[in-house]
Amino acid sequence: MLLKPQLSQDPTANVAGSSPVIHGHQPAAPAPVRRSLPSVSTGAVATVLLGGVVLTALLTAVAVSAISVAVAAVVLRSLLGSQHRR
């Protein structure tokens, strides 16, 4: 037949630089090697957590103090303002 391509019967034949056709089952790629994480002592973790708790408590104290100062300033301004009007 004129339009049917002729395939080589030799499986090792390499046509125009293409890779040879491999028949059959190929083994799967090996699993990647798992690296262990660097060991971190429990004391270091506890120190970091304790530092975070202390910093959070300090930030909360500063925020509460700022709010109370703002409220006191508004109250004083209101009292002084009403005193000047009298």
N, CA, C and O atoms as CSV, one atom per row, in Angstrom:
chain,resi,resn,atom,element,x,y,z
A,1,MET,N,N,0.835,-1.162,0.000
A,1,MET,CA,C,0.000,0.000,0.000
A,1,MET,C,C,0.886,1.232,0.000
A,1,MET,O,O,1.982,1.232,0.562
A,2,LEU,N,N,0.414,2.234,-0.611
A,2,LEU,CA,C,1.221,3.422,-0.806
A,2,LEU,C,C,1.203,4.361,0.400
A,2,LEU,O,O,2.211,5.011,0.676
A,3,LEU,N,N,0.077,4.452,1.131
A,3,LEU,CA,C,-0.051,5.416,2.219
A,3,LEU,C,C,0.273,4.846,3.592
A,3,LEU,O,O,0.281,5.597,4.568
A,4,LYS,N,N,0.537,3.572,3.706
A,4,LYS,CA,C,0.865,2.978,4.997
A,4,LYS,C,C,2.353,3.148,5.277
A,4,LYS,O,O,3.185,2.787,4.445
A,5,PRO,N,N,2.701,3.702,6.456
A,5,PRO,CA,C,4.121,3.829,6.784
A,5,PRO,C,C,4.708,2.469,7.134
A,5,PRO,O,O,4.024,1.607,7.687
A,6,GLN,N,N,5.953,2.291,6.815
A,6,GLN,CA,C,6.632,1.051,7.135
A,6,GLN,C,C,7.374,1.236,8.457
A,6,GLN,O,O,8.260,2.085,8.561
A,7,LEU,N,N,7.015,0.446,9.460
A,7,LEU,CA,C,7.668,0.509,10.765
A,7,LEU,C,C,8.769,-0.526,10.809
A,7,LEU,O,O,8.616,-1.633,10.292
A,8,SER,N,N,9.857,-0.170,11.416
A,8,SER,CA,C,10.985,-1.076,11.536
A,8,SER,C,C,10.659,-2.167,12.546
A,8,SER,O,O,10.027,-1.896,13.567
A,9,GLN,N,N,11.075,-3.375,12.279
A,9,GLN,CA,C,10.866,-4.481,13.197
A,9,GLN,C,C,11.966,-4.542,14.248
A,9,GLN,O,O,11.843,-5.280,15.226
A,10,ASP,N,N,13.038,-3.777,14.061
A,10,ASP,CA,C,14.162,-3.765,14.995
A,10,ASP,C,C,13.876,-2.732,16.091
A,10,ASP,O,O,13.822,-1.540,15.792
A,11,PRO,N,N,13.687,-3.155,17.367
A,11,PRO,CA,C,13.363,-2.190,18.430
A,11,PRO,C,C,14.540,-1.274,18.777
A,11,PRO,O,O,14.353,-0.247,19.430
A,12,THR,N,N,15.746,-1.639,18.346
A,12,THR,CA,C,16.893,-0.785,18.671
A,12,THR,C,C,17.177,0.224,17.573
A,12,THR,O,O,18.135,0.989,17.682
A,13,ALA,N,N,16.385,0.247,16.534
A,13,ALA,CA,C,16.623,1.185,15.436
A,13,ALA,C,C,16.312,2.593,15.905
A,13,ALA,O,O,15.314,2.832,16.586
A,14,ASN,N,N,17.188,3.527,15.527
A,14,ASN,CA,C,17.042,4.906,15.929
A,14,ASN,C,C,16.883,5.746,14.667
A,14,ASN,O,O,17.796,5.832,13.846
A,15,VAL,N,N,15.716,6.362,14.523
A,15,VAL,CA,C,15.421,7.102,13.298
A,15,VAL,C,C,15.561,8.589,13.571
A,15,VAL,O,O,14.895,9.114,14.463
A,16,ALA,N,N,16.395,9.264,12.836
A,16,ALA,CA,C,16.557,10.724,12.842
A,16,ALA,C,C,16.795,11.271,14.242
A,16,ALA,O,O,16.237,12.309,14.598
A,17,GLY,N,N,17.593,10.608,15.023
A,17,GLY,CA,C,17.971,11.112,16.334
A,17,GLY,C,C,16.926,10.939,17.419
A,17,GLY,O,O,17.132,11.401,18.541
A,18,SER,N,N,15.813,10.288,17.122
A,18,SER,CA,C,14.803,10.098,18.154
A,18,SER,C,C,15.227,8.947,19.056
A,18,SER,O,O,16.023,8.089,18.672
A,19,SER,N,N,14.680,8.952,20.257
A,19,SER,CA,C,15.039,7.900,21.196
A,19,SER,C,C,14.348,6.606,20.796
A,19,SER,O,O,13.256,6.640,20.229
A,20,PRO,N,N,14.962,5.478,21.078
A,20,PRO,CA,C,14.336,4.212,20.702
A,20,PRO,C,C,13.081,3.959,21.518
A,20,PRO,O,O,12.956,4.425,22.650
A,21,VAL,N,N,12.165,3.224,20.937
A,21,VAL,CA,C,10.924,2.884,21.611
A,21,VAL,C,C,11.209,1.740,22.568
A,21,VAL,O,O,11.799,0.727,22.191
A,22,ILE,N,N,10.779,1.916,23.817
A,22,ILE,CA,C,11.004,0.882,24.821
A,22,ILE,C,C,9.658,0.239,25.120
A,22,ILE,O,O,8.699,0.914,25.497
A,23,HIS,N,N,9.604,-1.063,24.948
A,23,HIS,CA,C,8.375,-1.789,25.201
A,23,HIS,C,C,8.465,-2.431,26.580
A,23,HIS,O,O,9.545,-2.812,27.033
A,24,GLY,N,N,7.329,-2.542,27.231
A,24,GLY,CA,C,7.310,-3.223,28.514
A,24,GLY,C,C,7.165,-2.215,29.651
A,24,GLY,O,O,6.959,-1.021,29.433
A,25,HIS,N,N,7.277,-2.723,30.838
A,25,HIS,CA,C,7.088,-1.899,32.033
A,25,HIS,C,C,8.411,-1.292,32.466
A,25,HIS,O,O,9.416,-1.992,32.594
A,26,GLN,N,N,8.406,0.020,32.690
A,26,GLN,CA,C,9.605,0.688,33.202
A,26,GLN,C,C,9.473,0.809,34.714
A,26,GLN,O,O,8.379,1.057,35.221
A,27,PRO,N,N,10.562,0.639,35.430
A,27,PRO,CA,C,10.472,0.788,36.892
A,27,PRO,C,C,10.182,2.246,37.257
A,27,PRO,O,O,10.630,3.175,36.585
A,28,ALA,N,N,9.438,2.415,38.316
A,28,ALA,CA,C,9.089,3.760,38.772
A,28,ALA,C,C,10.332,4.454,39.311
A,28,ALA,O,O,11.283,3.814,39.762
A,29,ALA,N,N,10.296,5.776,39.251
A,29,ALA,CA,C,11.415,6.557,39.777
A,29,ALA,C,C,11.513,6.324,41.281
A,29,ALA,O,O,10.494,6.182,41.957
A,30,PRO,N,N,12.719,6.285,41.797
A,30,PRO,CA,C,12.858,6.049,43.244
A,30,PRO,C,C,12.262,7.204,44.041
A,30,PRO,O,O,12.272,8.355,43.604
A,31,ALA,N,N,11.753,6.876,45.200
A,31,ALA,CA,C,11.142,7.886,46.066
A,31,ALA,C,C,12.221,8.852,46.544
A,31,ALA,O,O,13.353,8.445,46.807
A,32,PRO,N,N,11.870,10.132,46.656
A,32,PRO,CA,C,12.875,11.091,47.123
A,32,PRO,C,C,13.283,10.787,48.562
A,32,PRO,O,O,12.485,10.295,49.360
A,33,VAL,N,N,14.513,11.085,48.867
A,33,VAL,CA,C,15.039,10.817,50.205
A,33,VAL,C,C,14.490,11.864,51.153
A,33,VAL,O,O,14.579,13.061,50.881
A,34,ARG,N,N,13.923,11.422,52.263
A,34,ARG,CA,C,13.387,12.353,53.252
A,34,ARG,C,C,14.502,12.788,54.175
A,34,ARG,O,O,15.206,11.965,54.759
A,35,ARG,N,N,14.649,14.086,54.298
A,35,ARG,CA,C,15.653,14.625,55.211
A,35,ARG,C,C,14.995,14.923,56.541
A,35,ARG,O,O,13.877,15.436,56.593
A,36,SER,N,N,15.683,14.603,57.597
A,36,SER,CA,C,15.115,14.868,58.908
A,36,SER,C,C,15.279,16.343,59.238
A,36,SER,O,O,16.253,16.983,58.842
A,37,LEU,N,N,14.306,16.866,59.969
A,37,LEU,CA,C,14.362,18.266,60.374
A,37,LEU,C,C,15.427,18.432,61.449
A,37,LEU,O,O,15.679,17.515,62.230
A,38,PRO,N,N,16.049,19.604,61.486
A,38,PRO,CA,C,17.033,19.799,62.550
A,38,PRO,C,C,16.340,19.750,63.909
A,38,PRO,O,O,15.241,20.276,64.081
A,39,SER,N,N,16.986,19.127,64.843
A,39,SER,CA,C,16.362,18.964,66.148
A,39,SER,C,C,16.364,20.286,66.898
A,39,SER,O,O,17.372,20.992,66.943
A,40,VAL,N,N,15.229,20.605,67.480
A,40,VAL,CA,C,15.079,21.821,68.267
A,40,VAL,C,C,14.737,21.378,69.679
A,40,VAL,O,O,13.839,20.560,69.884
A,41,SER,N,N,15.451,21.917,70.642
A,41,SER,CA,C,15.212,21.497,72.014
A,41,SER,C,C,13.885,22.060,72.511
A,41,SER,O,O,13.396,23.078,72.021
A,42,THR,N,N,13.327,21.382,73.478
A,42,THR,CA,C,12.057,21.806,74.055
A,42,THR,C,C,12.208,23.135,74.774
A,42,THR,O,O,11.280,23.943,74.795
A,43,GLY,N,N,13.367,23.361,75.358
A,43,GLY,CA,C,13.614,24.624,76.054
A,43,GLY,C,C,13.573,25.813,75.116
A,43,GLY,O,O,13.090,26.882,75.489
A,44,ALA,N,N,14.077,25.640,73.896
A,44,ALA,CA,C,14.056,26.734,72.924
A,44,ALA,C,C,12.630,27.057,72.503
A,44,ALA,O,O,12.270,28.225,72.359
A,45,VAL,N,N,11.823,26.029,72.308
A,45,VAL,CA,C,10.426,26.245,71.935
A,45,VAL,C,C,9.688,26.943,73.065
A,45,VAL,O,O,8.911,27.867,72.824
A,46,ALA,N,N,9.924,26.510,74.286
A,46,ALA,CA,C,9.268,27.129,75.443
A,46,ALA,C,C,9.700,28.584,75.589
A,46,ALA,O,O,8.881,29.435,75.937
A,47,THR,N,N,10.961,28.883,75.331
A,47,THR,CA,C,11.450,30.258,75.435
A,47,THR,C,C,10.780,31.154,74.401
A,47,THR,O,O,10.379,32.276,74.711
A,48,VAL,N,N,10.660,30.663,73.183
A,48,VAL,CA,C,10.012,31.450,72.129
A,48,VAL,C,C,8.545,31.691,72.465
A,48,VAL,O,O,8.044,32.803,72.299
A,49,LEU,N,N,7.853,30.653,72.940
A,49,LEU,CA,C,6.446,30.817,73.300
A,49,LEU,C,C,6.277,31.777,74.478
A,49,LEU,O,O,5.373,32.613,74.475
A,50,LEU,N,N,7.128,31.660,75.465
A,50,LEU,CA,C,7.061,32.549,76.617
A,50,LEU,C,C,7.344,33.989,76.207
A,50,LEU,O,O,6.687,34.913,76.686
A,51,GLY,N,N,8.307,34.180,75.334
A,51,GLY,CA,C,8.600,35.528,74.836
A,51,GLY,C,C,7.413,36.107,74.079
A,51,GLY,O,O,7.111,37.292,74.216
A,52,GLY,N,N,6.746,35.294,73.290
A,52,GLY,CA,C,5.559,35.764,72.573
A,52,GLY,C,C,4.439,36.156,73.508
A,52,GLY,O,O,3.759,37.159,73.290
A,53,VAL,N,N,4.244,35.365,74.553
A,53,VAL,CA,C,3.187,35.676,75.527
A,53,VAL,C,C,3.507,36.980,76.253
A,53,VAL,O,O,2.622,37.815,76.440
A,54,VAL,N,N,4.758,37.162,76.662
A,54,VAL,CA,C,5.152,38.379,77.377
A,54,VAL,C,C,4.994,39.599,76.479
A,54,VAL,O,O,4.470,40.624,76.915
A,55,LEU,N,N,5.446,39.499,75.218
A,55,LEU,CA,C,5.312,40.638,74.310
A,55,LEU,C,C,3.850,40.969,74.029
A,55,LEU,O,O,3.490,42.141,73.918
A,56,THR,N,N,3.013,39.957,73.914
A,56,THR,CA,C,1.592,40.192,73.704
A,56,THR,C,C,0.966,40.870,74.916
A,56,THR,O,O,0.137,41.769,74.771
A,57,ALA,N,N,1.361,40.440,76.106
A,57,ALA,CA,C,0.836,41.062,77.323
A,57,ALA,C,C,1.284,42.514,77.426
A,57,ALA,O,O,0.500,43.372,77.831
A,58,LEU,N,N,2.532,42.803,77.066
A,58,LEU,CA,C,3.010,44.186,77.105
A,58,LEU,C,C,2.256,45.057,76.096
A,58,LEU,O,O,1.887,46.190,76.405
A,59,LEU,N,N,2.031,44.533,74.904
A,59,LEU,CA,C,1.299,45.290,73.895
A,59,LEU,C,C,-0.136,45.564,74.352
A,59,LEU,O,O,-0.668,46.651,74.126
A,60,THR,N,N,-0.749,44.583,74.988
A,60,THR,CA,C,-2.102,44.770,75.500
A,60,THR,C,C,-2.122,45.820,76.606
A,60,THR,O,O,-3.037,46.643,76.658
A,61,ALA,N,N,-1.131,45.802,77.486
A,61,ALA,CA,C,-1.056,46.793,78.564
A,61,ALA,C,C,-0.883,48.202,78.006
A,61,ALA,O,O,-1.492,49.149,78.503
A,62,VAL,N,N,-0.059,48.340,76.983
A,62,VAL,CA,C,0.135,49.655,76.369
A,62,VAL,C,C,-1.161,50.131,75.708
A,62,VAL,O,O,-1.507,51.309,75.804
A,63,ALA,N,N,-1.869,49.236,75.047
A,63,ALA,CA,C,-3.123,49.613,74.395
A,63,ALA,C,C,-4.171,50.041,75.420
A,63,ALA,O,O,-4.867,51.034,75.211
A,64,VAL,N,N,-4.291,49.311,76.515
A,64,VAL,CA,C,-5.259,49.659,77.563
A,64,VAL,C,C,-4.890,50.990,78.196
A,64,VAL,O,O,-5.764,51.814,78.464
A,65,SER,N,N,-3.608,51.205,78.436
A,65,SER,CA,C,-3.165,52.480,79.015
A,65,SER,C,C,-3.469,53.637,78.074
A,65,SER,O,O,-3.905,54.697,78.524
A,66,ALA,N,N,-3.246,53.453,76.780
A,66,ALA,CA,C,-3.518,54.509,75.813
A,66,ALA,C,C,-5.005,54.839,75.761
A,66,ALA,O,O,-5.381,56.007,75.659
A,67,ILE,N,N,-5.842,53.824,75.832
A,67,ILE,CA,C,-7.282,54.065,75.812
A,67,ILE,C,C,-7.715,54.803,77.069
A,67,ILE,O,O,-8.531,55.722,76.997
A,68,SER,N,N,-7.183,54.416,78.212
A,68,SER,CA,C,-7.579,55.086,79.456
A,68,SER,C,C,-7.095,56.529,79.488
A,68,SER,O,O,-7.797,57.398,80.005
A,69,VAL,N,N,-5.919,56.801,78.950
A,69,VAL,CA,C,-5.433,58.182,78.879
A,69,VAL,C,C,-6.311,58.995,77.939
A,69,VAL,O,O,-6.614,60.154,78.222
A,70,ALA,N,N,-6.721,58.403,76.828
A,70,ALA,CA,C,-7.592,59.105,75.885
A,70,ALA,C,C,-8.941,59.428,76.520
A,70,ALA,O,O,-9.469,60.523,76.326
A,71,VAL,N,N,-9.498,58.494,77.268
A,71,VAL,CA,C,-10.785,58.730,77.933
A,71,VAL,C,C,-10.625,59.821,78.982
A,71,VAL,O,O,-11.474,60.705,79.090
A,72,ALA,N,N,-9.543,59.767,79.755
A,72,ALA,CA,C,-9.301,60.799,80.772
A,72,ALA,C,C,-9.138,62.170,80.127
A,72,ALA,O,O,-9.616,63.167,80.669
A,73,ALA,N,N,-8.474,62.234,78.987
A,73,ALA,CA,C,-8.298,63.521,78.303
A,73,ALA,C,C,-9.634,64.072,77.826
A,73,ALA,O,O,-9.869,65.276,77.925
A,74,VAL,N,N,-10.509,63.222,77.314
A,74,VAL,CA,C,-11.822,63.681,76.863
A,74,VAL,C,C,-12.652,64.176,78.033
A,74,VAL,O,O,-13.338,65.192,77.921
A,75,VAL,N,N,-12.599,63.473,79.151
A,75,VAL,CA,C,-13.357,63.889,80.337
A,75,VAL,C,C,-12.831,65.214,80.862
A,75,VAL,O,O,-13.621,66.109,81.164
A,76,LEU,N,N,-11.517,65.361,80.978
A,76,LEU,CA,C,-10.942,66.624,81.458
A,76,LEU,C,C,-11.273,67.775,80.521
A,76,LEU,O,O,-11.586,68.876,80.974
A,77,ARG,N,N,-11.205,67.528,79.224
A,77,ARG,CA,C,-11.527,68.582,78.261
A,77,ARG,C,C,-12.986,69.002,78.408
A,77,ARG,O,O,-13.309,70.188,78.333
A,78,SER,N,N,-13.851,68.034,78.617
A,78,SER,CA,C,-15.258,68.340,78.791
A,78,SER,C,C,-15.483,69.147,80.073
A,78,SER,O,O,-16.241,70.117,80.068
A,79,LEU,N,N,-14.833,68.753,81.165
A,79,LEU,CA,C,-14.988,69.473,82.441
A,79,LEU,C,C,-14.420,70.881,82.359
A,79,LEU,O,O,-15.036,71.832,82.840
A,80,LEU,N,N,-13.250,71.017,81.751
A,80,LEU,CA,C,-12.631,72.343,81.641
A,80,LEU,C,C,-13.418,73.239,80.672
A,80,LEU,O,O,-13.534,74.446,80.884
A,81,GLY,N,N,-13.936,72.649,79.648
A,81,GLY,CA,C,-14.717,73.417,78.672
A,81,GLY,C,C,-16.006,73.941,79.280
A,81,GLY,O,O,-16.394,75.080,79.017
A,82,SER,N,N,-16.671,73.134,80.083
A,82,SER,CA,C,-17.918,73.583,80.711
A,82,SER,C,C,-17.629,74.598,81.799
A,82,SER,O,O,-18.475,75.451,82.070
A,83,GLN,N,N,-16.485,74.540,82.422
A,83,GLN,CA,C,-16.119,75.490,83.489
A,83,GLN,C,C,-15.854,76.880,82.883
A,83,GLN,O,O,-16.197,77.889,83.499
A,84,HIS,N,N,-15.265,76.945,81.715
A,84,HIS,CA,C,-14.968,78.233,81.061
A,84,HIS,C,C,-16.255,78.906,80.572
A,84,HIS,O,O,-16.287,80.132,80.462
A,85,ARG,N,N,-17.285,78.166,80.283
A,85,ARG,CA,C,-18.524,78.739,79.778
A,85,ARG,C,C,-19.340,79.392,80.874
A,85,ARG,O,O,-20.176,80.250,80.590
A,86,ARG,N,N,-19.123,79.015,82.090
A,86,ARG,CA,C,-19.928,79.541,83.206
A,86,ARG,C,C,-19.525,80.922,83.600
A,86,ARG,O,O,-20.108,81.496,84.520
